[in-house]
Amino acid sequence: MVNLAKVSAVEKLKLLQAGELTAEENIEFFLQQINPNALEQAKAIDRKLREGKAGKLAGLAIAVKANINVRGLNANCASLTLKDYISPYDASVIEAIRREDGIVIGITNMDEFACGSSGETSAFGPTKNPHRHELIPGGSSSGSAVAVAACLSDLALGSDTGGSIRNPASHCGVVGVKPSYGMVSRYGLIDLSMSLDQIGPIARHVDDARLLFDVIAGKDERDATTLHDKHDEARKARLAKRPKIALPVVQADEKIITAVQENVYRIAQEVEAEISEIKIDHIDLAVQTYYPLVYVEFFSATRRFDGRRYGERIEEVAGPEVLRRILGGSEISKAEYAGRYYRRALAARALIRQELDKIFEKFDFIIMPTVPRLPHKIGQALSVEEMYAYDSLTVLANLAELPAISIPVAKINGIPVGMQILASRYGDGRLFAFAKRCEEIL
Ligand code: GLN
């Protein structure tokens, strides 16, 4: 047969019309390109299903963000640095998915090295919002949220350092979960910022996200931060009666605030929850605390991309946002500045963590918008500050290692808006149970 990779579309049409190529063959060819093993795996799993030996995800199609290693696929982090990098191994989360017979359908676009909130920093071009093609879908797990929203997969994996799962989930009208730090192994995730990153599920329904979470959560010898047994508790947790909800004052688009508040009061009535409006004193420090930490940890993580072992030297090919962080990180981490930025950021992080822990002594959940504003048009020029402000409500959970979920709450001018729920550390199971209740009511 002809080599389909070499034939132009016009030539291909002639072959199709002459009956020398079938449409089915052509589409199968592309499925093979996306993931050469997927169909083979599906056939093997069908056999297991018939024999009654199949796992918890048997036959489901799962899209995976391009910063998670899947053996044989291209974990390029949407960067020219790793353009041709083929993963030689599976991340622990992928092993877990395979064990339960889930099928990786393909790798998704993202902001370059997960640096971004819009999906626009990908070296391969922006991802479009499936609800309004001219708008950003959010980021950095842009492709994973879109894959789920546009029904290109059953489920998806993203990574969340400061909101990268919840933010695109919010803009795309799907469910996105950032687990407690340490719930899910980071082994095989290409780091943005190792003390903040967590892999998590994106799905169309809360229960679907929980299904994938249950599979990927757990202790992993290869990631020392997972050394605790909280995941079993999380798997079993049920909804508490009469939950106490904290509704913090936030800076956000008025329409978004109203949409979230109205719905929270509605939910509260249904579940007989008690709502208190609160103030988070350190909320305005969150973005300023987050970025120095990310810059320094990212700078350190990128030192391996020196062009010798993996792909190209990052400084030579990366886009402006990645370079800004590498430069910034190298400056901030210079010995003479140590006390000035990095240690201060660590101290501020501790304050934020303490404050949130205190809130969770009194409340079961904090509810607020996921993203403070509606998505902008692809290509619209935003200042760095404006871009970073997208993260102002999501970074809190990462800084304090808390679990957080975004579920669709409303549409404003046809654009989906997400509501964010946070729970106490390792309260992931309770969070899922409550989010499910909210989803039913909404
Ligand atoms: N937008 C944030 C950043 O650029 C979050 C990224 C993420 O969570 N990966 O750092």
Boltz pocket constraint, residues with backbone or C-beta under 6 A from the ligand:
constraints:
  - pocket:
      binder: B
      contacts: [[A, 113], [A, 114], [A, 115], [A, 116], [A, 117], [A, 139], [A, 140], [A, 159], [A, 160], [A, 161], [A, 162], [A, 163], [A, 164], [A, 165], [A, 192], [A, 294], [A, 387], [A, 391]]
      max_distance: 6.0
